[in-house]
Amino acid sequence: MPEPPVGGPSVLAIGAARAAFTDRRAGISLTPEEVERLGPKTAARVRGDARAKVAASFGLASGRVVYMRQTHGTEVRHVSAPCAAEAPSVDGVCTTDVSLALAVLVADCAPVLLADPVGGVVGAAHAGRPGVAGGIVPRLLELMTAHGAERPRVTALVGPAVCGLCYEVPARLREETAAAAPGAWATTRRGTPSVDLRAAIEVQLRSAGVSDVRHDRRCTYESPELFSYRREGPTGDFAGYVWLEP
């Protein structure tokens, strides 16, 4: 997937499905400093206005975008309507509803978007180190197949994430993660232990029967247009969106 143009995020067409990633200019999420400056109520309004503007740029109704309350877990859920109140406490969602769009927020973790446009199913996963080790992406894929997806038809898009050359972790954590998620073992440019989320996710997808795996290979740590917790500390998030065209 090409990098988004200066004017805004590019949209990838996968049959009747669409997928896109924003960057820090979209205002999807605000940094803690911005929240403190604006105050919680004003910050919530600014964030809501920005999300509505981004949704509109994709031709989506803002009230039909499903966000998650992400917990670095492995819970997944099928959704058929917008959340009435608080976002669901899950790290993966899928839908067959053409009136809904799914969103995942990240700032170093990998946003994973899945689509079977023939089966009319799309999904989004928040895949950080705990989620990758716990199999969040295969679990979401399993849920999608229960709702009509067929794995050979699925296209997976792994979005920008901290790369294996930058994601330094203690040696024991690298060992534990790689034992649970083959492909995760990596080494930084400085020769220290690290985890490669992207490689591990691709191994999981291909092992599960998904052959069409695509990447936006930008490293969040190295790309100033993207939020990165590793680079900045507590910060905002950019978003991945996936939806079905009517």
Secondary structure, DSSP 8 states (H G I E B T S, - for coil): -----TTS--EEEETTEEEEE--GGG-SS--HHHHHHH-HHHHHHHHHHHHHHHHHHTT--GGGEE-----SS--EEE-SS--SSS--S-SEEEE--TT-EEEEEESSSEEEEEEETTTTEEEEEEE-HHHHHHTHHHHHHHHHHHTT--GGG-EEEE-----TTT-B--HHHHHHHHHHSTT-EEE-TTS-EEE-HHHHHHHHHHHTT--EEEE----TTT-TTS--HHHHSS---EEEEEEE--
